[in-house]
Amino acid sequence: MTPEYARHLAETLAEIEQQGLMKQERPIATPQGGHVKVNGREMLNLCANNYLGLADDPRLVAAAKASLDADGYGMASVRFICGTKPMHRELEQAIARFLGKDDAILFAACFDANGGLFEPLLGAEDAVISDALNHASIIDGVRLCKAQRYRYANSDMDDLEAQLKAARAAGARHILIATDGVFSMDGYLAKLPEITALAERHDAMVMVDDCHATGFMGPQGRGTPHHHGVADKVDILTGTLGKALGGAIGGYIAGPQAVVDLLRQRARPYLFSNSLPPAVVAAGLEALKIVEAGDALRARLFENAAYWRAGLESLGFDLLPGEHPIVPVMLGDARLSQEMATRLYEHGVYVAGFFFPVVPKGMARIRTQMNAALSREDLDQALDAFGKAGRETGVLS
């Protein structure tokens, strides 16, 4: 590395620090859960994507251990060479059945799934229309394809229709609307009934990234399309095993058979990445069984979310409205979000401040996330900590 480039990196990092945008990492010394140990202290954990509390579930751990003994540690290959075991297809078919699709294809992560989705399916004659607040992986995936790109303001159906008309007027051969099922920084649900109706009216297809919904939204946790009653009108679903479905790693795309078949031939992250370790696949299969029978877990999750939201509102915090277990506490300033997170840490609550570039400038927040493993006593303890930290930082009077 040249001295000039080293200075450039040092200056960039110093600027990030000066702006209060430096992200810090605190290693946890216990399994992921509602309670974790950090630097020798037990903390209440309100910032994991562990919605159903399955990350340390003994049933998933047992399935993964049994697979390690039977199937080994890793596959050391991509799928089409010698990286496919029967359980890989079993999990893909189980995901497809669960979501009501023809088939599914596994990826190392949903970031890879979204990154590999668009380029094989859309050419320069086609168009993709993306919600302005879509996840970074959708944005990057769209950039990798040659289709004409259109963007509509978040959940603005008038703007979406205008973009559909513009794409059609420009001669687009095929049009794909891409949206998150849940916008993860805000906890807002996409307006899938309206989106699918517009798609039908303008002869377009719909793709939904349902990472923050699969497992707990909708009947049997089948996600936002089922929650809204439009599952048959959503063409392609992407999702993850890394949140409600056990919290490990792994992503997927589910959809029509021809889509999945073409992705197996041309999706670059699939063709050039090792297949998922057998232990992760075995735990994923077990997680799906638990989720399908998990009405009690889902009920507890949403009871916790309602109680938590009401408690924060009664303290006087500024919240974004919603029904999702993501409950953002709006603070505005990046430094304030970090100071609030630090004070909460001192009071035994583990959260993270979110700020630019993860959210727009001036929209910094503490994103809290509910979890079925948390008790009412846990939530009361966390509300007490939020009240103290809010007064200490001046967020609350």
GIMOKA-V675963 format. One record per residue. N is the residue number from 1. RES is the residue in three letters. PHI is phi in whole degrees, -180 to 180 (* if undefined). OMEGA is omega as a letter, one per 40 degrees, with the letter a starting at -180 (* if undefined). Layout:
BEGIN
n=N res=RES phi=PHI omega=OMEGA
n=N res=RES phi=PHI omega=OMEGA
END
This chain:
BEGIN
n=1 res=MET phi=* omega=a
n=2 res=THR phi=-75 omega=i
n=3 res=PRO phi=-58 omega=a
n=4 res=GLU phi=-63 omega=a
n=5 res=TYR phi=-71 omega=i
n=6 res=ALA phi=-61 omega=i
n=7 res=ARG phi=-64 omega=i
n=8 res=HIS phi=-60 omega=i
n=9 res=LEU phi=-65 omega=i
n=10 res=ALA phi=-62 omega=i
n=11 res=GLU phi=-67 omega=i
n=12 res=THR phi=-64 omega=i
n=13 res=LEU phi=-65 omega=i
n=14 res=ALA phi=-64 omega=i
n=15 res=GLU phi=-67 omega=i
n=16 res=ILE phi=-60 omega=i
n=17 res=GLU phi=-63 omega=a
n=18 res=GLN phi=-63 omega=a
n=19 res=GLN phi=-82 omega=a
n=20 res=GLY phi=74 omega=a
n=21 res=LEU phi=-109 omega=a
n=22 res=MET phi=-74 omega=i
n=23 res=LYS phi=-89 omega=i
n=24 res=GLN phi=-113 omega=i
n=25 res=GLU phi=-119 omega=i
n=26 res=ARG phi=-116 omega=a
n=27 res=PRO phi=-64 omega=i
n=28 res=ILE phi=-96 omega=a
n=29 res=ALA phi=-104 omega=a
n=30 res=THR phi=-133 omega=i
n=31 res=PRO phi=-59 omega=i
n=32 res=GLN phi=-61 omega=a
n=33 res=GLY phi=-177 omega=i
n=34 res=GLY phi=-66 omega=i
n=35 res=HIS phi=-121 omega=i
n=36 res=VAL phi=-134 omega=i
n=37 res=LYS phi=-110 omega=a
n=38 res=VAL phi=-130 omega=a
n=39 res=ASN phi=51 omega=i
n=40 res=GLY phi=82 omega=a
n=41 res=ARG phi=-110 omega=i
n=42 res=GLU phi=-80 omega=a
n=43 res=MET phi=-127 omega=i
n=44 res=LEU phi=-79 omega=a
n=45 res=ASN phi=-104 omega=a
n=46 res=LEU phi=-117 omega=a
n=47 res=CYS phi=-134 omega=i
n=48 res=ALA phi=-94 omega=i
n=49 res=ASN phi=-85 omega=a
n=50 res=ASN phi=-87 omega=a
n=51 res=TYR phi=-57 omega=a
n=52 res=LEU phi=-98 omega=i
n=53 res=GLY phi=72 omega=a
n=54 res=LEU phi=-92 omega=a
n=55 res=ALA phi=-61 omega=i
n=56 res=ASP phi=-117 omega=a
n=57 res=ASP phi=-64 omega=a
n=58 res=PRO phi=-58 omega=a
n=59 res=ARG phi=-69 omega=i
n=60 res=LEU phi=-71 omega=i
n=61 res=VAL phi=-62 omega=a
n=62 res=ALA phi=-66 omega=i
n=63 res=ALA phi=-64 omega=i
n=64 res=ALA phi=-66 omega=i
n=65 res=LYS phi=-63 omega=a
n=66 res=ALA phi=-62 omega=i
n=67 res=SER phi=-69 omega=i
n=68 res=LEU phi=-58 omega=i
n=69 res=ASP phi=-68 omega=a
n=70 res=ALA phi=-85 omega=a
n=71 res=ASP phi=-119 omega=i
n=72 res=GLY phi=88 omega=a
n=73 res=TYR phi=-88 omega=a
n=74 res=GLY phi=-142 omega=a
n=75 res=MET phi=-93 omega=i
n=76 res=ALA phi=54 omega=a
n=77 res=SER phi=-166 omega=i
n=78 res=VAL phi=-81 omega=a
n=79 res=ARG phi=-63 omega=a
n=80 res=PHE phi=-81 omega=i
n=81 res=ILE phi=-92 omega=i
n=82 res=CYS phi=-146 omega=a
n=83 res=GLY phi=-108 omega=a
n=84 res=THR phi=-113 omega=i
n=85 res=LYS phi=-112 omega=i
n=86 res=PRO phi=-53 omega=a
n=87 res=MET phi=-68 omega=i
n=88 res=HIS phi=-62 omega=i
n=89 res=ARG phi=-68 omega=i
n=90 res=GLU phi=-61 omega=i
n=91 res=LEU phi=-68 omega=i
n=92 res=GLU phi=-59 omega=a
n=93 res=GLN phi=-70 omega=i
n=94 res=ALA phi=-67 omega=i
n=95 res=ILE phi=-62 omega=i
n=96 res=ALA phi=-61 omega=i
n=97 res=ARG phi=-62 omega=a
n=98 res=PHE phi=-60 omega=a
n=99 res=LEU phi=-93 omega=i
n=100 res=GLY phi=76 omega=i
n=101 res=LYS phi=-117 omega=a
n=102 res=ASP phi=-65 omega=a
n=103 res=ASP phi=-160 omega=i
n=104 res=ALA phi=-144 omega=a
n=105 res=ILE phi=-135 omega=a
n=106 res=LEU phi=-89 omega=i
n=107 res=PHE phi=-131 omega=i
n=108 res=ALA phi=-65 omega=i
n=109 res=ALA phi=-159 omega=i
n=110 res=CYS phi=-70 omega=i
n=111 res=PHE phi=-59 omega=i
n=112 res=ASP phi=-69 omega=i
n=113 res=ALA phi=-61 omega=i
n=114 res=ASN phi=-68 omega=i
n=115 res=GLY phi=-67 omega=a
n=116 res=GLY phi=-100 omega=a
n=117 res=LEU phi=-78 omega=a
n=118 res=PHE phi=-79 omega=a
n=119 res=GLU phi=-60 omega=i
n=120 res=PRO phi=-72 omega=a
n=121 res=LEU phi=-97 omega=a
n=122 res=LEU phi=-125 omega=i
n=123 res=GLY phi=-110 omega=a
n=124 res=ALA phi=-63 omega=i
n=125 res=GLU phi=-82 omega=a
n=126 res=ASP phi=-106 omega=i
n=127 res=ALA phi=-139 omega=i
n=128 res=VAL phi=-122 omega=a
n=129 res=ILE phi=-117 omega=a
n=130 res=SER phi=-118 omega=i
n=131 res=ASP phi=-64 omega=a
n=132 res=ALA phi=-64 omega=a
n=133 res=LEU phi=-105 omega=i
n=134 res=ASN phi=-61 omega=a
n=135 res=HIS phi=-60 omega=a
n=136 res=ALA phi=-55 omega=a
n=137 res=SER phi=-68 omega=i
n=138 res=ILE phi=-68 omega=i
n=139 res=ILE phi=-57 omega=a
n=140 res=ASP phi=-66 omega=i
n=141 res=GLY phi=-63 omega=i
n=142 res=VAL phi=-65 omega=i
n=143 res=ARG phi=-61 omega=a
n=144 res=LEU phi=-79 omega=a
n=145 res=CYS phi=-99 omega=a
n=146 res=LYS phi=-94 omega=a
n=147 res=ALA phi=-65 omega=i
n=148 res=GLN phi=-68 omega=a
n=149 res=ARG phi=-111 omega=i
n=150 res=TYR phi=-131 omega=i
n=151 res=ARG phi=-133 omega=i
n=152 res=TYR phi=-119 omega=a
n=153 res=ALA phi=-59 omega=a
n=154 res=ASN phi=-50 omega=i
n=155 res=SER phi=57 omega=i
n=156 res=ASP phi=-93 omega=a
n=157 res=MET phi=-73 omega=i
n=158 res=ASP phi=-66 omega=i
n=159 res=ASP phi=-67 omega=i
n=160 res=LEU phi=-59 omega=a
n=161 res=GLU phi=-65 omega=i
n=162 res=ALA phi=-63 omega=i
n=163 res=GLN phi=-70 omega=i
n=164 res=LEU phi=-61 omega=i
n=165 res=LYS phi=-65 omega=a
n=166 res=ALA phi=-66 omega=i
n=167 res=ALA phi=-65 omega=a
n=168 res=ARG phi=-69 omega=i
n=169 res=ALA phi=-65 omega=i
n=170 res=ALA phi=-80 omega=i
n=171 res=GLY phi=90 omega=a
n=172 res=ALA phi=-58 omega=i
n=173 res=ARG phi=-75 omega=i
n=174 res=HIS phi=-125 omega=i
n=175 res=ILE phi=-124 omega=i
n=176 res=LEU phi=-122 omega=i
n=177 res=ILE phi=-90 omega=a
n=178 res=ALA phi=-118 omega=a
n=179 res=THR phi=-149 omega=i
n=180 res=ASP phi=-68 omega=i
n=181 res=GLY phi=-74 omega=i
n=182 res=VAL phi=-132 omega=i
n=183 res=PHE phi=-82 omega=a
n=184 res=SER phi=-69 omega=i
n=185 res=MET phi=-78 omega=a
n=186 res=ASP phi=-113 omega=a
n=187 res=GLY phi=79 omega=i
n=188 res=TYR phi=-82 omega=i
n=189 res=LEU phi=-92 omega=i
n=190 res=ALA phi=-63 omega=a
n=191 res=LYS phi=-85 omega=a
n=192 res=LEU phi=-63 omega=i
n=193 res=PRO phi=-59 omega=i
n=194 res=GLU phi=-71 omega=a
n=195 res=ILE phi=-63 omega=a
n=196 res=THR phi=-68 omega=i
n=197 res=ALA phi=-66 omega=i
n=198 res=LEU phi=-66 omega=i
n=199 res=ALA phi=-61 omega=i
n=200 res=GLU phi=-65 omega=a
n=201 res=ARG phi=-66 omega=a
n=202 res=HIS phi=-110 omega=i
n=203 res=ASP phi=57 omega=i
n=204 res=ALA phi=-117 omega=i
n=205 res=MET phi=-103 omega=a
n=206 res=VAL phi=-130 omega=i
n=207 res=MET phi=-119 omega=a
n=208 res=VAL phi=-127 omega=i
n=209 res=ASP phi=-90 omega=a
n=210 res=ASP phi=-111 omega=a
n=211 res=CYS phi=-57 omega=a
n=212 res=HIS phi=-95 omega=i
n=213 res=ALA phi=-142 omega=a
n=214 res=THR phi=-61 omega=i
n=215 res=GLY phi=108 omega=a
n=216 res=PHE phi=-143 omega=i
n=217 res=MET phi=-94 omega=i
n=218 res=GLY phi=81 omega=i
n=219 res=PRO phi=-57 omega=a
n=220 res=GLN phi=56 omega=i
n=221 res=GLY phi=72 omega=a
n=222 res=ARG phi=-82 omega=i
n=223 res=GLY phi=106 omega=a
n=224 res=THR phi=-67 omega=i
n=225 res=PRO phi=-60 omega=i
n=226 res=HIS phi=-72 omega=i
n=227 res=HIS phi=-57 omega=a
n=228 res=HIS phi=-91 omega=a
n=229 res=GLY phi=74 omega=a
n=230 res=VAL phi=-126 omega=a
n=231 res=ALA phi=-58 omega=a
n=232 res=ASP phi=-76 omega=a
n=233 res=LYS phi=-105 omega=i
n=234 res=VAL phi=-98 omega=a
n=235 res=ASP phi=-79 omega=a
n=236 res=ILE phi=-132 omega=i
n=237 res=LEU phi=-119 omega=i
n=238 res=THR phi=-116 omega=a
n=239 res=GLY phi=-168 omega=a
n=240 res=THR phi=-141 omega=i
n=241 res=LEU phi=-92 omega=a
n=242 res=GLY phi=-92 omega=i
n=243 res=LYS phi=-123 omega=a
n=244 res=ALA phi=-66 omega=a
n=245 res=LEU phi=-88 omega=i
n=246 res=GLY phi=107 omega=i
n=247 res=GLY phi=75 omega=a
n=248 res=ALA phi=-93 omega=a
n=249 res=ILE phi=-153 omega=i
n=250 res=GLY phi=117 omega=i
n=251 res=GLY phi=-130 omega=a
n=252 res=TYR phi=-155 omega=i
n=253 res=ILE phi=-124 omega=i
n=254 res=ALA phi=-123 omega=a
n=255 res=GLY phi=176 omega=i
n=256 res=PRO phi=-60 omega=a
n=257 res=GLN phi=-58 omega=a
n=258 res=ALA phi=-64 omega=i
n=259 res=VAL phi=-63 omega=a
n=260 res=VAL phi=-64 omega=a
n=261 res=ASP phi=-62 omega=i
n=262 res=LEU phi=-69 omega=i
n=263 res=LEU phi=-63 omega=i
n=264 res=ARG phi=-63 omega=a
n=265 res=GLN phi=-89 omega=a
n=266 res=ARG phi=-134 omega=a
n=267 res=ALA phi=-76 omega=a
n=268 res=ARG phi=-64 omega=i
n=269 res=PRO phi=-63 omega=i
n=270 res=TYR phi=-75 omega=a
n=271 res=LEU phi=-73 omega=a
n=272 res=PHE phi=-121 omega=i
n=273 res=SER phi=-125 omega=i
n=274 res=ASN phi=-55 omega=i
n=275 res=SER phi=-71 omega=a
n=276 res=LEU phi=-60 omega=i
n=277 res=PRO phi=-59 omega=a
n=278 res=PRO phi=-56 omega=a
n=279 res=ALA phi=-63 omega=i
n=280 res=VAL phi=-68 omega=i
n=281 res=VAL phi=-65 omega=a
n=282 res=ALA phi=-62 omega=i
n=283 res=ALA phi=-67 omega=i
n=284 res=GLY phi=-64 omega=i
n=285 res=LEU phi=-63 omega=i
n=286 res=GLU phi=-66 omega=i
n=287 res=ALA phi=-61 omega=i
n=288 res=LEU phi=-61 omega=i
n=289 res=LYS phi=-61 omega=a
n=290 res=ILE phi=-64 omega=a
n=291 res=VAL phi=-64 omega=a
n=292 res=GLU phi=-61 omega=i
n=293 res=ALA phi=-105 omega=a
n=294 res=GLY phi=-101 omega=a
n=295 res=ASP phi=-60 omega=a
n=296 res=ALA phi=-66 omega=i
n=297 res=LEU phi=-62 omega=a
n=298 res=ARG phi=-65 omega=i
n=299 res=ALA phi=-62 omega=i
n=300 res=ARG phi=-65 omega=i
n=301 res=LEU phi=-59 omega=a
n=302 res=PHE phi=-76 omega=i
n=303 res=GLU phi=-64 omega=i
n=304 res=ASN phi=-61 omega=a
n=305 res=ALA phi=-63 omega=i
n=306 res=ALA phi=-66 omega=i
n=307 res=TYR phi=-64 omega=a
n=308 res=TRP phi=-65 omega=a
n=309 res=ARG phi=-61 omega=a
n=310 res=ALA phi=-63 omega=a
n=311 res=GLY phi=-66 omega=i
n=312 res=LEU phi=-65 omega=i
n=313 res=GLU phi=-64 omega=a
n=314 res=SER phi=-67 omega=i
n=315 res=LEU phi=-75 omega=i
n=316 res=GLY phi=106 omega=i
n=317 res=PHE phi=-76 omega=i
n=318 res=ASP phi=-89 omega=a
n=319 res=LEU phi=-113 omega=i
n=320 res=LEU phi=-80 omega=a
n=321 res=PRO phi=-69 omega=i
n=322 res=GLY phi=162 omega=i
n=323 res=GLU phi=-119 omega=a
n=324 res=HIS phi=-84 omega=i
n=325 res=PRO phi=-66 omega=i
n=326 res=ILE phi=-79 omega=a
n=327 res=VAL phi=-127 omega=a
n=328 res=PRO phi=-80 omega=i
n=329 res=VAL phi=-99 omega=a
n=330 res=MET phi=-84 omega=a
n=331 res=LEU phi=-125 omega=i
n=332 res=GLY phi=89 omega=a
n=333 res=ASP phi=-93 omega=a
n=334 res=ALA phi=-62 omega=a
n=335 res=ARG phi=-63 omega=i
n=336 res=LEU phi=-64 omega=i
n=337 res=SER phi=-64 omega=i
n=338 res=GLN phi=-72 omega=i
n=339 res=GLU phi=-65 omega=i
n=340 res=MET phi=-63 omega=i
n=341 res=ALA phi=-63 omega=i
n=342 res=THR phi=-65 omega=i
n=343 res=ARG phi=-64 omega=i
n=344 res=LEU phi=-64 omega=i
n=345 res=TYR phi=-59 omega=i
n=346 res=GLU phi=-63 omega=i
n=347 res=HIS phi=-95 omega=i
n=348 res=GLY phi=88 omega=i
n=349 res=VAL phi=-123 omega=a
n=350 res=TYR phi=-96 omega=i
n=351 res=VAL phi=-138 omega=i
n=352 res=ALA phi=-131 omega=i
n=353 res=GLY phi=-80 omega=i
n=354 res=PHE phi=-114 omega=a
n=355 res=PHE phi=-154 omega=a
n=356 res=PHE phi=-54 omega=e
n=357 res=PRO phi=-94 omega=a
n=358 res=VAL phi=-70 omega=i
n=359 res=VAL phi=-129 omega=a
n=360 res=PRO phi=-61 omega=i
n=361 res=LYS phi=-58 omega=a
n=362 res=GLY phi=83 omega=a
n=363 res=MET phi=-120 omega=a
n=364 res=ALA phi=-61 omega=a
n=365 res=ARG phi=-161 omega=i
n=366 res=ILE phi=-103 omega=i
n=367 res=ARG phi=-92 omega=i
n=368 res=THR phi=-93 omega=a
n=369 res=GLN phi=-134 omega=a
n=370 res=MET phi=-83 omega=a
n=371 res=ASN phi=-153 omega=a
n=372 res=ALA phi=-66 omega=a
n=373 res=ALA phi=-82 omega=a
n=374 res=LEU phi=-80 omega=i
n=375 res=SER phi=-93 omega=i
n=376 res=ARG phi=-63 omega=i
n=377 res=GLU phi=-64 omega=i
n=378 res=ASP phi=-59 omega=a
n=379 res=LEU phi=-67 omega=i
n=380 res=ASP phi=-64 omega=i
n=381 res=GLN phi=-61 omega=a
n=382 res=ALA phi=-68 omega=i
n=383 res=LEU phi=-64 omega=i
n=384 res=ASP phi=-61 omega=i
n=385 res=ALA phi=-65 omega=i
n=386 res=PHE phi=-64 omega=i
n=387 res=GLY phi=-63 omega=i
n=388 res=LYS phi=-65 omega=a
n=389 res=ALA phi=-65 omega=i
n=390 res=GLY phi=-64 omega=i
n=391 res=ARG phi=-72 omega=a
n=392 res=GLU phi=-67 omega=a
n=393 res=THR phi=-94 omega=a
n=394 res=GLY phi=84 omega=i
n=395 res=VAL phi=-68 omega=i
n=396 res=LEU phi=-109 omega=i
n=397 res=SER phi=-88 omega=*
END
